[in-house]
Amino acid sequence: MTPVRVGIVGLGNISGIYLQNLTAYAATEIVAVADLDRSRAAQAADKHGVPHVLSPDELLSHPDVDLVLNLTIPKAHAAVALAAVKNGKHVYSEKPLSIQREDARQVIETAKAKGVRVGCAPDTFLGAGIQTCRRLIDEGAIGDPVAANAFMLCRGHETWHPSPAFYYEQGGGPMLDMGPYYVTALINLLGGIRRVTGSARATFPTRTITSKPLNGTVIPVETPTHLVGVLDFDSGVIGQITTSFDVYGNPMPPIVIYGTEGTLYVPDPNGFGGEVFISRRGGDKENITQGHGRRDGDIEGVPLKFGFAGNSRGVGVLDMAHAIVENRPHRASGDLAFHALDVMLSVEDASNQGRHIELSSGVDRPAAMSETEFAS
């Protein structure tokens, strides 16, 4: 197939793996890069053999670009994506799609009017770990899903990120930063979500950066940093998600799906591979211990049956490129990202309003991957 020509806007921390992977795929060709720091864009172009170093505005309208890969900071996602689709470009954004529903909705509606596509990270649900779990659920390995728990617990990003302030601004926080991995994985595994409630708090009014080069800088906290949501799925499954930048240590599993015939332990949805475990009804030891919920003899490991088990960020763009040529739906879609955003924002809204929130958005589960997808 003729490769889809990709232009990247934003050359921050995450851009390196996208450049590495998308230059290796036959279906994608990176033809331009742009960043507010032009020297950073030039360095990336030199390293990866990209022909054009442009300003962001130039890239968004450049005739050689078919698809804009939007790797800007979260509060800029919607503006960059909207400019891209207005110029007739497909766009794939880093997560979240936007920090506000209305901006995200405008991007999707404008793209439909222009006849172009919107895609959005995370694409980790297309990796071997989550896809193996999807296969197990679809085959009935745990019976009918009943409930799910998801946990993303850490002490915040100021200990390692070189410029972590935006994680604590409006539009940041653990739910919009890390929640997309967990919510998207849950939707892929269990389907859409119809109702949400939750509680949220900001534990510390400021954070002190301990990473370099800003070590010692004190930053204000403008967003909740510990959020707990209850998710009622269309299927009847009841889910719970906790995201936090406020805790030391994490004894909890990333995601657990409980079914009528067993329990499925899903690997970290921030990665593509990981270990999959299952506990089946009738086993010798049906009661799982606390902590990570695993003890030798209680459960069995399940081998991964799909590709993309390593750091495969960009596989969502690869799938989108194939979908454009093959005229089929792409999996990491704007509609999926909008539904995930609606869910996450509704957790904080429910906390502020003290009620359940019925969601107006909805989405079907994306198509499952095949074991040999994109192998050629």
C-alpha positions, 0 to 999 in steps of 0.5 A: 500500500502507498504509505500515509504521510504523517506530520508530527506537531510537538516533539516532547518526551513521547515523540521519540517512540512515535518517530522510531516506530512510525518510521519502521512501518511500511504503511506510514511515512513521516514527512514533516516535524514541527515544534515551537522550539524549532531546534528541537524539531530539527534535531528530531528530523536529523536523527530520523531522516525527516525531510521537512522541519516546519512551524506548527502552522506550516505543517497543519496546512502542508500539501505533503501531509495526509495525517497530523500526529498531535503530540502537544500538551493536553490543553493544546490538543483540541486547538491543534486537532481542529486546525488540522481537520479544518485544513482537510487533514486526518488527525491523531492526538495524544490522550486525552482528545481534549480537556473539555467536551465541547472542544472535543465534540467540535473537532469530531463534528468538523472532521466529519464535515470535512470528510477526514478522520479523528484518532486518539491515544491510547492505543495500548489496548491494541497490544498483546496484553489487552487483546489476549484479555479481550479474546478470553472474555469474548470466548467466555473464559470467565463466564459473563462479566459481573464487575471490574476494578481498576487502580492507577496509584502513584505519588505524582510525576514531579519526581521524574518528569523534566517539566511536570507543572502541566500535570497539576494545571486545569486539564491535568491530574491523574484521571485525565493523564493516566485514566485514558489508559484504564478507561479505554481498556475497560471499554474495549473489554466490556463495552460502553458506559451509561452512568457515572458517579464519583468523589475527588479531592486535591490533597496537597495545595502545592507540589515541589519538583525534585527532578532536573532541571527544575529541582526545588520549584514549587508549583500550585495544584489546580486540579483534583489529584485523587479521584474514585469513580463508579462506572455502570456499563451498558452491559450491566457490569459495575466498575470502579476506578481509582486514579491518584497522584497522592499515594506512596506504593501501590499494592493493587493490580492494574485491572481485574475483571470478575465473571460468573465463572472466574476472574481475569487479571489484566496487565498494566494498560499503560503498556502493550504486553505484560502478564495475563492471569486467570482464576477459574471456578472450581479451582483448588484455591478460589479465594485469592489473597490480598495485595496484588491478588496473586499467589502461586497455585491460585491462578494460571498464566495465559500466554500472549497470543497477539503481536505488539507486546513491546513499546508499540506506541503508534500502532493506533496510527498504523491501524488508522493508516490501514483503515484509511486505505481499506475504507474501514473503521479505525479502532483508536477512534475519536468517538472512543476517545470522546466517550472515554473523556466524557466518562473521566470528566463525569467522575469529577462532575459527579463529585462536585454535584453529589449525584450520578450522571447519565452519559449522553455519549456512547460507543461500541467496542472497537473490533478485536485485533487478529493474531497476525494483524499488520504482520506483513 
